[in-house]
Amino acid sequence: MSDGEDQTPNISDVGSDGEEETSAVDSLDLPKVPSEPQPVIPELYSKFLEQQEKSEDDPPETPYKSKYAARKFLRELHGLLATELDLRFRALDISSTSSEGESTCSEPTVSEDASQRSAGKAGEDSSEEATVGMAGEDNSEEASVGMAGEDSSKEASAGKVGEDSSEEASVGKAGEDNSEEASAASSTCTGSSSGGGENVASTGGLVDLQVPRNILNMLLGHLHLQLGTNYCSTEQTSEGERNLLKAYEYLTPYRKSSECILGFVLTCNQIGYVLSNRMDHKKSLPYLKEAEDVYTQYMTTGEGLTRTPRGVHELFVPSLKSEDGIAELHRGHTHTLYFLAQVFKEMDQTDLSAQYCSATLQRQLKNGVEDGYDWALNCGTLSCYFLSQCRYADALYCLAASSCMLSQQARQVQSAAAAAAAAGGSESTPTVSEDNQRTVASVSRLWVVYAMNLLDDSKQEIELLSRLSEEEVAAHLKMREIEKKRKDAAAAVSAGSEDSEAHDNASSDVLKSVQFAIEGTDAYVKDVPTDYVADFDQARQLFLLGQRHIELARKYFSLDDHCTDYVELIQNHSKLFHRLAVFEKDSDRVCKMHRRRADMLLGTALCLNPQFYLHIVRQLRFEAAEALVSLLDIKLETFDRAKEAGEKIDQKLAKKINMLIGQAREQFEAFYKSLSDLKGNMPETLSEDIARPALLCKFHIARLHSKVITLNPAQRIQNLKVSLQLHKEIVEQCHKQDDLAKAFQVELEISREMAILLPRQLDLLSKS
C-alpha cells in the first residue's frame, strides 16, 4: 500500500475476531505469564513523563539527573517493544513457511528513501549512557526498519534481544535476514495452516497475529524520538542523532497518518536542528523540506481533512489524549518554517530565508505568539532584507510591527507589576529581563539602520541626478515611478490574503510585501519617509528618527557594560550628521555638524584604553580625522573664494584653517603610528585589511602639509618637501604590493601626479 493510501487503524479499534476489543497498546504488553498480560507499557511511559517533568527543577550541580532517570524507563520500554517485534518476525517466518508462501501484505514497508538517507548513521559509537538496546544496528544496506537489531539495557528482561551475531542466534535475536523474503519483516502479513498455528503457539503464546505490527513500528518510532530528544538535551548529540534517524525510518511509512504525522514532523525538525547546529545545512535541508511537504499534503488532501492528529504520548498512554492535536501540529510546522529560514540564511539564499521568516512570523501571530520579544526581534530583522531590496515601505512596516509588539509586551509587564503592587507583593514585582531589554535596544538599532540607509541612498540618488542631463533625469524618474507602481501592486496582492504564506509562492524570486495581523502600526509609520528624500526637511525627519532611537539604545548599550555596541552607536550618530549635512545649504550649520562629529568620536576614543581596544580606537581616530578634513574643506573653500575676489586675507580664518590641519594631522599620524611594533618599526608590507586605511592616512597627511597657510617661504618649502616625500612613499609602497595598486587606484594616480608637480612648484618657490 502506498504512503498516500496508508489507512493506519486507530489503536483503540484493534481487536481479535470474536473477542472484546482492547487497546493495541495493552495487547502489546509482554506478560510475565502468557495468560495474564500486564499493562507494562503505559506504566513505564508514565514514569518517564514524571521524571521528564522533574528535570526543570534539577539543581545546577546535577542538571541532567532527572533526564538520566527518565532515559532508563525509555530504554526498558524499548527492550520490551524490541522483543515483541522480534517474536513477530519469528512467527511470521514460521507462518510464511508453513503456508507454502501464500501470504498477503497489508501494511507499508519502510521507504527506500528513508533507509538510504540514514545510511551509515546507525552505526555511530554511542556515549557512555547509550544503551546497548538501540534499534538499527543492522549494517546491511537492505536491512528493513522493522527488523529489531536492538540489544537491551542491563535492566531488560530475560526475553530481550542479545548481541549474538552468529546465524544461530537465540530467540531474542532480531531477524537480520537479507534474503528476498526479508521484506515481510516490514509489513503485517497473514497466513494460515495447521502447522503454522502450532509453531506460533510454540513461542510461548506471546504473539497475537491479529494485532497489526504497524502499531509496534509506530511505538518504536515515537520511542526513538523521545530517546533522541533526551540524548540531545543532555549534550550527547551523536547518540541523539542516531536515535532520531531510527525514528525517521520507523515513522516514514506512516508519516501521513493521523497517528504519526505529528511525531514525524517533530522528528524531521529535530534532525534538521541537530545537523544545522553542526553547520551541515545541506544535509538538514531535505529533512526540513520533507516535514513541510508532509504537513501541506496532510492538511490539504490527507487525513487532516477528517481526523485530528494524535499526540506523541497518546500512543503509549491512551488516557493522555491530546486536547488539541491540530494546534500541536501547527506549532510543529511553524518550527519547521523557522528552521528553514535559518538554514537558507546560512546558505546565503536570502530571498528564500526572507520568505520563510515572513511565513513563520505570520503563523506565530495566527496561532499565538509564545515569546513576543523574540517575535519583535525577528520581525525587525526582516526589515534588513527589504532594505537590501530598496523596499523602504515594507522595511518600515516590519519595524512598526516590531515596535507594536514590544509596546504590547511593555503593557503586559506594567499590568503585571500593577497587579503585584495591588496584592502587596512589591518584592516580586515583574520586571523586564536583561535579554528582553537587549531585544528592545536591538530593535531601536534597526530603526537607526533604516534612517541611515535611506539617507545614504537619497544622497547617492542626488549625486546621480546631478550627473545626468534633463532628458536622462526625466527618463530615470519615469522608471522609478513604474517600479514603485509594480511594488505597490505586489503589496496589494499579498495583503489581499491574510493567511498567505510566503513560501507557497515558490515561483517568486523575491518576497512580496507582508501584512501582519497586528494593530497600531500607523502610529509608527506616520510622517516617516519611505522614498528618497530631496530636501533638508525630509532628511531632518529621518535624522531625528535615528537620533531618538540611538538614545533609546544607549540606555542598555552603555560604555561600561557593552563597549563595542556603544561605540557603534556613536559611529552611527556621527554618520547621521554626515548624511544630513549633504542636504544642508548653510555652510555654518554644516561646519557645526562636522565639529559635532569630531567631538563625539574623539571623546569616545579618549575613554578607551588602546591596549585593549586598539582596533576600535583606530576606527574612532580615523573617522574623527575625516570629520575634521570635511570641516577644513569648507573653511578652505571660503578662504579661496575670498582670495580670488581680491579680498584681504582673513587672519582669523587662516589661523582656524591651520588649527584644523594640525588636529586632523594629529589623528591621522596617531592612527599610522599604531601600526608599528613595540620598537616603533613599521611593517615592510601591509596586511589587506589595514593597507588601504594606512595609505589613506599617509595620503591625507601629505595633502594637509600642502594646505598649511603661511607667509614664510621657507616654511612653505619645508611643508611641500614633506608632502612630496609622502607621495613618493605611497607610489613606492604600491609598486611593492600590486594588490594595493588596485585598492588604491584613484589616490595612487593623484600621488603620481603630485610627485611630478611638486618638484616644479618647489623650484619656482626657491627661485622666487
Disulfide bonds with the S-S distance in Angstrom:
none
